[in-house]
Amino acid sequence: MATETERKTGVEALTSGTMAAVWEWVQNKIPDGVEVFDAHAHIGADVDGRTMTAEGMRERMEAADISRSIVFPLNDPNARDDYSGPNEVVWNAHEEHPGFFVPFFRLNPHLGYDREFSRCLDRGFRGLKLHPVSQNFELDDPRVTRLFAMAAEADLPVLIHAGFAMERIVEPLLPTVERHPNLRLILGHAAMIEVLEAVRRFEDHPNVLFETSVVRAKDLYVLFSTLDPSRISYGSDIPYGDFPSTLHSALAAADAAGVPDEALPGILSGNIRRWFS
């Protein structure tokens, strides 16, 4: 009979039965001693009905042997104009589960954000999440480029949703990257709608990382075939992804692309961990 943790996390169902061999391959592929660092996960509630508690996230991490996760709010239906409520949920998770979560805050660039940016920075948040689809903005909107400049000045990493439903990534983002070469960016979902162009245009910008969660297999293969693996970081996108399938997708794409095993510790942990030591 499944334990309460197994029922809550679903990890057991995804790593047993017909999936046992797949999970065994994943575990054997992860080099000994590597503490997997998830670069993309959520805590809170979303307008689409998805939810994730801090306790549920921690249980999933422990069941799949994940050491740390970057966490930030979902597109919370109860968010105040400044997103301070959902941001506080993430901060509380960080305080209640020390060592597990790297807290990022979220903002809506259409609304007043200066006070919440300063509050979260003073509080100790480690990064900022922006979602152009959910908050309906372009990456070259002046209000957004101002946020990027503020993050660069504060040495604050920014994770951008760059996956499903996006239409423009490279062209509007490149001027900001060139203007602020010290700005640390994580392209969520590996900029999959234009991954090859993103790799080409951001190749000479070492502070731009590509994160692997919930990306089509062919796009992950292109990513691992064309980009230096030191620029790629594993992510789960929980609650939209899960650890077993996203680990398998990333590792299988790396294997198919001929990425050497000695690069896997960086992809699974080191490339993102160096920003949060």
Protein Blocks (a to p, Z undefined) as FASTA:
>chain_A
ZZfklmmnommmmmgcjllmmmmmmmmmpcghiacddfbdcedddfkopacdfklmmmmm
mmnopabdcddddddfkbcfkommmmmmmmmmmmmmghkaccdddddfkbcfklmmmmmm
mnopabdcddfklnopafkbfklmmmmmmmmmnopacdddfbehiabfklmmmmmmmmmm
mbccddehhlmmlmmmmmmmmmmmmkbccdfehiafklmmmmmmmgcfklcccdekiakb
cfklmmmmmmmmmmmnopafklmmmmmmmmmmmmmZZ
